[in-house]
């Protein structure tokens, strides 16, 4: 599967986080929904918008403007955002690319960005978005796969942390 343009813009870090990508894909999915409504209602506007889009992003990319695909990517990145702050796979992948000598660990923007992500997770904002997206996507194929895998990982991680604390 070809990677989406949003996923290729930058390396993931606390600054360019999974939460940022999730919100970007979510907003893009909502925008595509409006775009689809315009295409249905007015042929003249559709042609003008397609012409402007083609000049901005290219004709090939217009075909990739898929609402469901972007909402699925958003859901996947919301789950990875939670993994980032629970020492899951997403965290392990990002921490590998951080270097003490480059001062990644003492960067105020890193800490601020991580804090903003954690606030959104701890206040339930991310859980609300996940619930909303699961309702929208409940009949798609990938939702079942992403949801079950993410929940299994989180359950295994919490079982592991409980057993580590109790020594069992």
C-alpha positions, -999 to 999 in steps of 0.1 A, spaced: 0 0 0 13 34 -9 20 57 20 -2 88 23 13 122 17 6 132 54 26 102 66 56 112 45 60 148 55 83 143 85 99 118 108 78 109 138 88 124 171 72 140 201 70 172 180 56 156 149 36 130 167 10 103 159 -15 126 175 -7 154 150 -10 129 121 -43 116 136 -58 150 138 -45 158 103 -61 127 88 -93 133 107 -96 169 94 -87 158 59 -114 131 61 -140 158 72 -128 181 44 -132 153 18 -167 148 31 -176 184 23 -157 181 -11 -178 150 -20 -210 169 -12 -200 198 -35 -191 174 -62 -226 159 -60 -245 192 -60 -229 214 -86 -211 203 -118 -196 237 -125 -181 241 -90 -168 205 -92 -149 213 -123 -134 245 -109 -125 228 -76 -109 198 -94 -89 222 -116 -76 242 -85 -68 209 -67 -50 195 -96 -28 226 -97 -21 223 -60 -16 186 -54 -15 170 -88 -41 150 -107 -29 117 -93 -34 128 -57 -71 138 -63 -78 101 -68 -64 95 -33 -89 119 -16 -107 91 2 -127 100 33 -128 65 48 -91 59 41 -82 90 59 -105 83 89 -90 48 91 -55 63 92 -66 88 118 -79 60 140 -47 41 136 -26 71 146 -49 78 176 -41 43 189 -4 49 182 -6 82 201 -18 62 231 11 37 226 35 66 225 27 75 261 23 39 275 57 27 263 42 7 234 56 -1 200 52 34 187 72 47 217 100 22 211 102 31 174 105 68 181 129 65 210 154 46 188 159 77 166 165 101 195 201 109 204 215 123 236 243 141 218 218 159 196 201 172 228 168 155 219 162 148 256 167 184 267 145 200 240 118 221 256 96 218 225 98 180 228 86 181 264 59 207 256 46 186 227 46 154 247 27 172 275 1 185 251 -4 150 237 -7 136 273 -33 162 282 -54 152 253 -51 116 262 -57 120 299 -87 143 295 -104 117 273 -103 138 241 -84 110 222 -107 83 236 -137 104 224 -122 106 189 -115 69 188 -151 62 198 -164 86 172 -142 71 145 -151 35 155 -188 44 151 -182 60 117 -161 31 105 -178 2 122 -187 -15 88 -153 -12 72 -128 -40 71 -98 -23 86 -116 -10 116 -121 -45 130 -84 -53 124 -70 -21 139 -93 -21 168 -87 -57 178 -49 -55 174 -47 -22 194 -69 -35 222 -49 -67 224 -16 -48 226 -29 -26 253 -44 -55 273 -12 -75 271 8 -44 282 -14 -38 312 -13 -75 321 25 -74 319 27 -43 341 5 -58 367 25 -90 367 57 -70 370 44 -51 400 31 -82 418 61 -104 408 39 -130 392 
